[in-house]
Amino acid sequence: MSKSKVQRKVATQKEKGEDKSSQAKISLLDGRRLTLMIGLVLIVATLAVFWQVRNHEFVTFDDDDYVTENPYVKVGLNPRGVIWAFVAMHSNNWHPLTWLSHMLDCELFGLNPSRHHLTSLLFHIANTLLLFLVFNRMTGALWKSGLVAALFALHPLHVESVAWVAERKDVLSTFFWMLTMWAYVRFSKAPSFSSYLLVLFWFALGLLSKPMLVTLPFVMLLLDYWPLGRFQWGQGSGDGNSLPRPSMRFSAQRSSILHLVLEKVPFFVLSAVSSFLTYFAQQRGGTVKSLEFFPLGTRMANSLVSYVAYMWKMIWPSGLSVLYPYPEGFPIWQVVGAGLFLVGVSVLVIWVGRERPYLAVGWLWYLGTLVPVIGLVQVGMQAMADRYTYVPLIGLFIMVVWGLGDLIGGWRDRRVVIPVSAGIVVLAFMVVTWAQVRYWKNSMTLFSHALKVTSNNFLIENKLGNVLFRQNKVEEAMTHYAEALRINPNFVEARNNIGNALLRQGKIDEAMTHYGEALKKAPDYADAHNNLGVALVRQGRIQEAITHYAEALRINPHFAEGQNNLGFALARQGKMDEAIPHYGEAIRIKPGYAEAHYNFGVALARQGRSPEAASHFSEALRIDPDYAEAHSNLANALAEQGRIEEAMIHYTRALRIKPDFAEAHYNFGNALLHRGEIEEAIAHYTEALRRNPNFSEAHFSMGLAYVMIGNRNAAREEYRILRTINPELAMTLSQKIFK
């Protein structure tokens, strides 16, 4: 061959190589554009459905315990709170990163519910994108990965995890779950000690957010089989849905099953530690129910039925509720049918696992990740919960999406049928999810909806009663408390709440009867002892009240309200030295306890310790700026220190908050009298007496003011009234009038 021909042939081959390289670059660029486009669609669709949460409130179902009434969380990030997050087992859990997440929100946004909701939404969006990217990286199936992510983002069962502030632990822990998977994919492709430590690091952070990640090592083993292909049981069919081959986008070095299990040992160890800490926290908090309460047979029946019920709700998500009450019993056909169905599907997916490994992986993902929350260890009173499906449903989504591709992969019209079918399903879910998010607007809408879609839900009847009680709709609240008791006559919390409602109505004897009934059924019910003490104080039976407060604190030494109330009762007996330590303990337990700071200040003021009293009144006002009594008493303390101008500012604020505050009018009058502004002082005494005609001190000060301006007739009238109310003060005033 001539030299020129050889040169032309080389040039031609070079051009072909350049063409192939150019096409590969274009293909890669198109892939990146599609990935970006799908990611943007996922973000927009998720925002369209969930954006309404920005107008939602906190709900009185754990949001108070996690944020609004949690003294460590609501003050934001500080060293004391950080330490508490890692050592406390509050709310029957140990999840320090979740606490820190809530603290950071409070630090940045205060108690603005909109921002707390949007933070959870951002985590949900991040989880969706990570899920999409991880599966696309593992499988190379761009559209299938995008559809799985879309179902995860937009399914109605996931509303609870996103729209409920107290469930931040769900979206936060799943964020670390996804990062763990991402790091694990990188490690499996190019193993190294540093990449292994990164996987372990993200996993540990996930466990510090919620113990739900204890099943992740098991899921990692499933991923080793499919789609990572690190081990296999046999050759696949080569249709692109079987185990990865070196010619596919991703290829991992295969290992023995034993090696892969040993590789996960540190993960299983961390899971065991997390499981122990969680069980200990829940056992200590009393949320783990005994076998006497829920027998093992009942738990197993509920678990089998719940597995199938979650699957049905995935397909037909109607009647979703914040709480599903535990049924009184299960028909035998339901239990047997559910058991046979689960066994049948398990056998089937394992049988076809070599040809279609995604079925086995998806099914075992679903079954395995639900184990911690399926109810074999019963925590709480719910039979099941939507939030428990946040991660497990991913397994079913894998089965559906990859299975759909196999089912109609040979159809001539598949390029139209698949996207149209997927689009219809996703749009339907978006509509239902948007409607479900609306129910989370506030406690009233949430609980009212739950009662519409469930029956015999005594827990929600009681919670709706609490919402109405806080709105001062006492009669309506009592209706729901009574219904809760009708459903469950042993539900002492509803009995206690009826007592509270009667006490609010001034029916003290009836309230005490209900507290007594609650204590008959639950002698160690600290709240009922405390509330009975409150009722006894109102009857002036201080010593009996002290007995019940002491019993409440014996049962629960960390009962801040009990400490405060015991201090108040002792103060009523004039035992200020005994009362003050109880106020201090209440504040130690609950640093943001405004009422305890106020009572502490009152006790110190009575001991003549005005500067210390003023500091506690100031702290009460920092916590609750609209605390009128604290403004008034801070003004008193400042006046005693000669700081009259500052005192008058606080009297004015107290009266702006509470215009009918007779004592504040009286004290304001005294401050004005001290400044020589007698006419203005008389005006405030008049207001105080208009609101409380038997206010003897106000009559005395009014008479004294009249003497000072020479109006002895008006002073004699005050003397005449005082003779019938307080003869001793009347005698003192007469000496001023007739001297």
Buried (B, 14 or more C-beta within 10 A) or exposed (E): EEEEEEEEEEEEEEEEEEEEEEEEEEEEEEBEEBBEEBBEBBBEBBEEBBBBBEEBBBBBBBBBBBBBBBBBBBBBBEEEBBEBBEEBBBBBBBBBBBBBBBBBBBBEBEEEBEBBBBBBBEBBBBBBBBBBBBBBBBBBBBBBBBBBBBBBBBBBBBBBBBBBBBBBBBBBBBBBBBBBBBBBBBBBBEEEEEBBEBBBBBBBBBBBBBBBBBBBBBBBBBBBBBBBBBBBEEEBEEEBBBBBEEEBBBEBEBBEEEEBBEBBEBBEEBBEEBBEBBBBBBBEBEBBBEEEEBEEEBBBBBBBBBBBBBBEBBEEBEEBBBBBBBBEEBEEEBBEBBBEBBEEBBEEBBEEBBBBBBBBBBBBBBBBBBBBBBBEBBBBBBBBBBBBBBBBBBBBBBBBBBBBBBEBEEEEEBEEEBEEEBEEBBEEBBEBBBEBBBBBBBBBBBBBBBBEBBEBBBBBBBBBBBBBBEEEBBEBBBBBBBBBBEBBEEBBBBBBBBBBBBBBEEBBEBBBBBBEBBBEEBEEBBBBBBBBBBBBBBEEBBEBBBBBBBBBBEBBEEBBBBBBBBBBBBBBEEBBEBBBEBBBBBBEBBBBBBBBBBBBBBBBBEEEBBEBBBBBBBBBBBBBEEBBBBBBBBBBBBBBEEBBEBBBBBBBBBBEBBEEBBBBBBBBBBBBBEEEBBEBBBBBBBBBBEBBEEBBBBBBBBBBBBBBEEBBEBBBBBBEBBBEBBEEBBEBBBEBBEE
